[in-house]
Amino acid sequence: MKVALIYPPTGDPTAPYLSVPTLCGYLRSHSVEVLPIDANVGAYDFLLRRAPLESLAERLERRLARLDRKPALSHVEQLAYVALWKARGDAAAAPAAIAAAVATLRDPERFYDPVLYGQSVAAIASALRLVSAAHAPLTLDFTAYRTPFSLLDATAIEADARPERNPFHAYFSGPLTARLRAAGVGLVGISVAFPGQLQPAWSLAHVLRATLPGIRLVVGGPAITQILVRLSGDALERALRPFDSAVLFDGEEALLELARGLERGLASPPPLIRGSERPDMARLPAPDFDGLPLERYFAPEIVLPYDPTRGCYWGACTFCHYGLAETGTAAYRERPVDRTIEHLRELASKHGCSLFYFSQDAVAPKTILKLARAIRDAGLPWRWATDMRAEKTLKPEVCHELAAGGALSMALGVESGADRVLRLINKGIGVDTVRAAIGNLAAAGVAVETMCFTDFPTETGEEALATLRLLDASREQIALFVCGEFALTHGSVAAQRPHEIGIRETWQVAGDELGTGLFYAEARAAKSEADRAAIDAALAALSRRWLLRRYPWAGALSTAHTLLWYRHFGPAAFRALAAAPAAKVPGATPRAALGRFDLARLDAQSAEREAEIWDTLVRVQRRVSRSEYHALAEQMPPALPRSRRWRFMAGEPVEPAAQQPVTSRKARR
């Protein structure tokens, strides 16, 4: 039984993810022939080229022309009209700029030129806006794949898998299918690590089911596990419609057992195969990257992920539901340090890699210190990054040992700058501990990244501002930060016992069969509108002290590009570039064209009405479907023609063009 393991879009195309190499290493150690395919980098390498983008630009213009010919625009058409116009500058600039942008990211010298790098990131962002608009109402980037209804139920998923809605269809049905057919694989496993991969994974499965009807399809990974573990009966059967089976939790042993069973003639594998929740890390082989296109990633050199541990050693935070776990976080396990060193030696020798990302939820302090000492004592030239809690044990002498053992950067789960909120989160540390850990790591030369969020239930405006003040006070010691907003997830302690943290009620909207959304109402409102305005203003001011970029670029936390920049420029790289002007898409020039409808009015009104529709569906009716959405959308007033010229340019907002004075023929004479 030859097995293909596929990592689907959409994810980080700058470095391989760990799931497929991990499964690959285990299956190969048991003499199973494996074909690893990173369909994420494959799809983007296929799509982010001049010819496909030019085709999408033509598609965008055709869609826009059809709307311009209409006597009036419905609410849904208004949304599409705005999306198409906003990407019109991208359609003009991205196709010509994309080749140089991708080449720069792979070039060992130009990659470190801040101006050229910024232009490349701007060009790729422009290309993704074009891809999204051409498939509107799609929003696509390297973390998300969003359409309004795609993950509500199996029928909606299949509808969004159709070629005209799926930007990856040409790659799936062309090069990817041809490769699987030529290899003669009998079992295909699709690894879904992140929510942004869910719809593309299902879309890929539908393509493979249609083009390779005899193949066996199995799906697994954290994102799919957290959905399927809550389903049963008909709902589970519908969710698995294009798949033969799904593996829940750690998949090594379960996938091997499935492959062996199929070899023995197993006719009907069970729909759900429960993997191990605590595999013995000491017996697991190293991840195997052989067969992956390491030269095709969008980076000048490879940064390899590795898992010295799995799960979170703390595992008690009330907000967290992460990894291969039904609730909370996955059980904590470790590889022996000498085994880890042996694996890293193999990977460094085979792939010429000296920079590793230790991909784990949160490592125990004593374990990472042992590993750093082993690297230091062996005189190995490796650098590495990982995630940790802001521990009391991060004393100055410990931090210097970590740095001497290769620590390049540490991402610390700070969460809040208010002690009361940290206690409610059950973080196990206080603000003074956080402040000391940041300072000690920075003094040792380690790039410190901090991860925070606001809006945990009952958090006041003053407590949210305390978080931002903590970051601001430590700004000379922080290499990068992120501050998001709290979101409730099914498997968290907060969702299991909401009343303990100030949540009055939780609900899932009817019609959301997969349960991808979970909503809540606090027992009492903790913030005023004035509080929220003050928080937004403070966060904007704080953000201007760094050059911050979206994942996966240099300037986002813990990405391959960011680690390469730390090594090249030092921990202060993104503070030093804070005042750099915003990068432009190379070759982008302002253009103007006539639009039949008032774009500015449509943009404001359609966005406000769309928010109103979804608030009605989610908070009032607590039920959502395409038919109910369209029933509300049809009640919105249509937009009537109101022509004027609009100025557009890649990366810039669409604005009214300067009006040319109209004169009579007599006056012109």
N, C-alpha and C positions, 0 to 999 in steps of 0.2 A: 504494500500500500504506500504509494508516494503521496506525501502530504504537502500542500501549499499553505503557507501562513501569510496572511495579508493584513497589513496595517493601513486602514482606509483614510481618506481625507475626512475632515479638515483638521490639520494640526501643524506643528512646527516643521518647516522644510529645511531647517538649518543644521539638523543633527538627527541621527536615528533615535527612535524611542525604544525603551527597554523590553517591551512585551514580546515582540516577535523573536528577537535574539535569545531571550530567556527560554521560551518554548523550544526554539530551534536547538539550543544547547542540550536541553533535556532529551528531546526525541532522538537527536543524533547520538547521544551517549548510549541509547538503547537500539542503535542500528536501524533507525527509521530514516528513510531518504526524505529530505525536506527541501522544498523550494521556498525561500523567504522572499516576500515582495513588499517593499515599502510603496504602496500605491498612493500614499500621501505625496511624497516627493515626486513620484512618477507622474501623478496627475498634474501637479503644478509645473513640473518641467515640460509637460505636454501642452498645458494651457497658456502658460506665460511666455508666449512667443508671438512674433509679429503677425503671422497669418491667422491664427485663431482669434487674436484680438481685433484684427481688421474685420473679420467676419462678424464678430459681435458688435463692432461699431456700426456696420451696415444694418444689422438687425435692430439696433437701437434707433437709428434714423427711420427705418421703416415703421417701427411701432409709433414713433412720435408723429410721423406724417399721417398715419391712420387716425390718430387722436385729433390732430389738427383739422381733419376734414369733417369731424362730427359737428352737428349743430349745437350740441351741449354735452357737457361731461358729467357723468354720474360721480358719486363720491369715490368709488373704487377707481374710476378712470382718472379722477383728479390726483389721487395718490400716485398712480402710475405716471401721469404727465409730469408731476413735480420730480419724481425719481429720475426719469429719463432726461429732463432738462438739466438737473444737477450733475449728471454724468456726461453731458455733451462735450464739455471741455476735455474730460478724460478720454472720450472716444476719439477726439482729434489728436491727442498728444501721446497716450500710453503706447499704442502699437509701435511707433517709431523709437520710443525710449527704452523699451523693455529689454532688448538684447544687451545693451551696454549696462543696464542696471544689474541684471543677473550676473554678467561677466565680472563686474566690479566686486560683487559679494564673494566671488570665488577667487579673486586675485589677491595674492599675499601682500602686495604693496598698496594698491588702491583701496583695499578694504579699510585700511587704517588712516586714510585721508578723510577727515571729518566732513569736508564739503562734498566730495564724491560719494561718500557713504550716505549722507543725508539725501542727496539727489536720487540715489538708487532706491532708498526706502520710499521716497516720495513717488517715484515712478511705479513701483510695485503696488503701493497703496492706490494709486490712480488706476492701475490695471484691475485691481479687485473691485473698485467702485464701478468700473465699466462692466465687469462680469456680473455683478449684482444687479445693476440697472437693466441690463439686457435680459435678465431673467426675473425682473421685478414681478412680485414683491419679495424677492430674495435679498437677504443681507448675508454676505459671505466675507469672512476674513480667516486668519489662521487660528482663531479660537472658537468661532461661532458659525453655524449654518442655520439661519432662521427664516422660516416663512410662517405666516399667521396660523396655519392649520396642520402642518405636516406631521406633527407628533401627537395629534389628538387620538387617532385610532389607525387600525391597519389599512382601512380604505383610503384615508387621507395620505398616509405614507406612500401607498402604491401610486396614488395620483401624482404626488410630487416626484416620483421616480421616473415619470415619463420623460422622453428625450428632450422635449421642448422646455421642461422645467428644471432639468438636471444639467448643470454646466460640466459635470464630469462624465456624461454619458458617452461621448465620443471616445474618451480614453478607456472607459470600462468595456465598451462593446468592441473596441478596436484592439490596440496593443495588449491590453491586459488579458482579454479573453483569448487572443491568439497565443499568448505565451503559455497560458494554462493548457490550452488544447495541445500545443506542440510538446509540452512536458509530459502529457499523459497522466496528470494527477487524478487520484480517485477521491481524495478528501480535501476540502478547502476549509480552513479555519480563518475567521475574520475576527480580529482583536479590536475591541471598542473600548478605548481607555477614557475618552472624554465625551461630554455631552454633544460637542460640535461634530462628532463623528457618527452620531446615531442615524440621522437621515441618510447621509452618504453610504453608510454600511448597509442599511436596508435597500437602498437604491442599487448598490452593487449586487446584493443577493438576488434581487429581481432580474437584473441583467444576466447573471450567471445561470439562474434557473431557466431562463428562456433560451440562452445560447448553448449551454452545456447541460442538457436535461438529465444526463446520467450521473452527474457529479453529486457527491454528498456535501452538504453545507452545514457547518457548525459555527456558532458565534459565542464569544465570551469576552471577558474583560470587565473592569470596574463599572463603567457607565451602564453597560447592559445588565450586569448582575444586579445593580441597585434598582433597576426597573423590574426585571423579571422575578426577583425574589418576592415581590409584593403581589404578583398576579397568579391566578389559578383558573381552572375551568376553561370556559369558552374564551375569556379575555386572553388567557395565556396562549391558547391555540391560535387565536387571530394574530397575536403579536409575533408568533413564530412562523407565520404563514410561509415566507420564502425559505425558511431554514428547516433542516431535519432535526437539529438538536441545538441546545444551548448549554454551555458549561458555566456553572456558577462558582465563584471564588477562585482560588489558585488552580490553574488549569493543567499543570505539567502531567500529573499522574492520570487525571481524567482523560486528557487528550490521547495519551499513550494507550490507555485501556480501550478507548473508542477505536483507534487505528487498528489495534490488535483484533478487536471484535469484528471489524469489517473484513479484515484479512481472513478470518475464520468463517466468513459468510453470514455475519449478523445482518438480518434483513431489515429490521425495524429498531434502530437505536432509540432509547427513551428520549422524550422531548427535553427533559431537564436532567442534566448529569451534574451531580453535586461534587465539586472538587474538594480538595483538602483545604481546611482553614488554617492548618498549622504544619505545612511540609517541613521536613527536617533540613534546615538551611546548610548544615554541615555536609550533607550528602549531595547537594545540588551542584551541578557543574557550572562553569562560567558561562555567561551569555555568549552566544556564538554569532558574530556579525558576518561570517563568510557568506557571500552571495548577495549581500545588500550593496547597492550602488554608492559606495562611500564617496566616490568622486563627484556625484551628482548633487550632493547637498549644497545648499546655498550658503557656503562658508569657505574660507580660504584653507582651513585645515579641519580635521575631524576632532570633535569633542565627544568622547564616548561616555554613555551612562553606565553605571554599575550599582548593584544593590548589596552593600555590606550588611544591611539589615532590612527587614520589612516591617511594616506597621509602625505605630507610634508608641514609644516606650511610656509616655505619660498617659495617653488614651482616655482622658477624663474630661476634656473641654465640652461644655454643654452645647456649643454651637456646631460641632464638627460631625460630619458624616463623609468619610473619605476612604477611598480604596476598596479593596475586595472584602467588604463587611456588610452584614445585614443592617446593623446599627453601629453608631459610633465609628471607630477606626479599626483597621485590621489588627489582629493579635500581633504582639511584638515578638520578633525572632531575629537571631543574629547568625552570621557566618563566623567561624573561628577566624581570628585576625591573621594567623599564618596562612589559612586557606585564601583569604582575601588578597594577601600580598602575592601569593602564587598566581591567582587569576589575573591580577593587574599586570604582573610581569608578562604573562602570556599575551594579553591584549596590547600592551605597549610594544612588545617585540614584533608581533604580527602586523599591526596596523600603523606603527610609527607614531603612536599617540602618547603625549605627555601631559594631557589635560583631561581630567575626568570630572564628571558630575555624579556625585553619590546620590542616586535617586531613591530617597526614602522619606517616609512621612516625618519622623523626628527621631534622631539617633540618641541613644543614651550617652551622657557626657564621658563616662569612663571608657566606653567602647571607642569613641572617636579619638580620645586621647591615646589609647593603646595603639590604634592604627597610625596616628601621626608619629608616635615614637618609633614604630617599626619602620616607617618610611624614612624617617630621619636617620635612624641607626644604620640602615642599609645604604645610605647615601644615594637614594633614588631621586632623580630630578623631576618628579611629578608635582603638579599643582592640582588642587581639587577644590570643589565647593559643595556645600550641602545645606540642609535645613536643621535648625535646632531651636529649642526653647531658650529663652534668656535666663540661663541657669545661675544659681548662686555659686556654683562651682567654677564659673568662668572668671577666676581670679587672674590678676596680671601674669603670674608665672605660668598658669595653665594656658592662657592665650598665647604667650610667647612660644610655648612648646608646640601648640597647634600650628602656629605660623612656621616654625622651624621644620615641621613635618609636612609642609606643603599646603596648608590652608590658604586659599586665595580669597574666598569670600564665604560668608555665613548669612543665610536668610533667617532672621529671628521672628518668631511668631509673637509680636508684641500685643496685638489686638486692641488694647485701650490704654489711655494714659490716666485712667481714673481707677483708684483702688477698689471702690465699690463694684464697678462693672467687672473688674478682673475676678473679684470674689464670686460674682453671679455667674461668670463664665466657668468658674472652677479652674482657673489657670494655674493656681498653686504658687504664684509669685506676685510680688507687688511692684509698684512703679520704681521704687528705689533699686530693686534688683535689676529691672530692665535698664535703667540708666547706667548702672555700674557695668553691666555686661556689654552694652554698646561702647562705653568708653574704654574698657579693657581690651576688647577685640581690636578696636581702631588703633589704640596705642601700640599694639603688636604688629600693625601693618596689614591686618585683615580687612577686606572691604565688607562693611556691615550693611546689610539690607534689612529693612524693617517692614513687616506686614501688619497692617492695622485695618480696622473697619469702624464705622459709626453705625448708629441706629439699632444697637442691640436693645431688645425690649426694656423699657423703663429708663434708658439712658437719657439724661437731660441735655439741654443745649450746652450748659456749662461743662458737663463731662465730655461731650464731643469735642469742645474747644480745648479741653485739657489734653486730649490726645494730640491735637495739632500743635499745642504749645510744647509738649514733650519732644516732638520731632524737631520743632524749630530750635529749641534750646540745645539739641544735640546735632544740629545740622552740619557742623564742621567734622563730625565723626561718622555721619551716615553717608554711605556711598550712593544709595538709592532707597526709595520708599514707595509703598503703594498704600492707599487708603480707600477701601471700597465701602460698600453698604451691606449690612447684614441681610441675608436671605435665609428663610427657614427651609430646611430640607427634611424629608420624611424620616431618615434614619438617625437624626440627631437626638440627643437627650432633650433638647428644647422642644422638639416636636412630640416626643414621647410623654413628657411631663410639662406641658406648656404653662400650667397655672403656677408652677414654682418660679417662673421667671417673669411673671407679669403679663402673660398673654391670656386674654379673655376667651378667645375661641380660635380654632383653625378650621379651614375647609379646603376641599378639593372640588373644583367645578365639575358638575355633571357633564359628561361628554368627553372629558379628558381621560380616556380609557387607560392610558399608560401612566397616568399620575405624575406627569413631569412638572406640574405646578402645584405649590402648596401655599396657601394664603392664610393670613392671620390678622386679628385685631387685638390691640393692646387693651388692657383693663382701663387705662386712662391715657390720654395723649400726654406725652412727656415733653414735646417740643412745640413751640409756636412757629408761625411762619417767619417771624423775625429771627428766631433762633436758627432756622434753616438757612435764611439769607446770610446770617453772620458766619455760619459754618462754611457755606459755599465760598464766601469771600475770603475767609481765612485759608481754606484749602487751595484756592487759586493763587493767593499770594505765596503760600509755602511752595507750591509746585514750581514757581518761577525761579527757585533757587537751584534747580537741577535741570539738566536736559533729560526729560522723561519721554520715553517712546512706548508705543504699544508692543505687546508680545508679538513676535519673538525677537525684536530688534535690540541692538545695543542701546541700553537705556530702559529696558524692562528687566524685572528681577529674574536672576538665575538662568538666563538663556545662554546658549553657546556663544552668541555674539558678545553679550555683556562680559562673559568670563574672558574671552579673548581680548577685549578692550581693557579690562582690569590688568591683565598680565602685561599688556603693551604700554598702557598709559599710567597705571597705578590706580589706587582706590578713589582718588579725587577726580577721575576722568570726567564724570558727568556733572560735577559741580563746576569744573573749570569751563565747561561749554554751555553753562546755563544761559548766557546772554547771546549765544549764537543766533543769527537770524534764521527764520523758518526756511527749510529747504524747498526749492521749487522743482517741478518736473522739468527735466532738460528739454528744451525745444518748445515748451508750452508758450503760446502767444494768445493774447486776447482776441476773441472773435465776437461777431454780433450777427443775430439772425432775428427774423420776425416770428413771433409766437402769436397764435390766434387767441390765446387766453391769457388772462392776467396772472402771471406766474407768482408774483409776490402775494397776491390775495389768496390764491389757491394754496400756497404753501402754508400760510398761517391758518386758514380756515379748515383745510382738510386735516391738518395735524390735530387741531383742537377737537374736531368732530370725531376723529378716529379714537382719540383718548376717551371721549365721552361714550362711544360705542363699547369700548372694551371695559370701561368702568361699569357700565350697565350689565354687561355679560358676566363679569367676574364678581362684582361686589353686590349687585342688586339681584339679578336673576340667578347668579351662581350656576350658570349653565351656558355652555358654548357649543356651537356647531356652525358649519358653513351656512346652513339655511337661516339660523337665527341671526348670525352676523349680517347676512345680506338683507334680511328683513329690516334690520335697523338702518343699514347703510342706504337702503332705498328711500327711507324717510328724510334723508338729508337733501337739501335743495341742490339742484344741478347748477353747474357753472355755465354761464352764457358767454359767448365770444366777446373779447375786449382786446383787440390786437395792439401790440406794440413791439418794439425791438428790444432784445435782451443781450447783454454782454456776458460772455461766459469764457472761462479759462480753467484748465486743470488745476485743482487744489484751491480754487477761489470760489466764493459764493456767486451765484448768478445775480446780476444787478441790471436795472434798466439802463439801456444804452442811451447815449446822448442823442436827443431828437434833432434830426436835421430840419432846418426851417423850410416850410413849404411856401413856395412863391409861384405866382402865375407865370405862364409862358411869356406874357408881355413884360413882366418885371425882369425875367431872366434875359430878355433881349436888351 
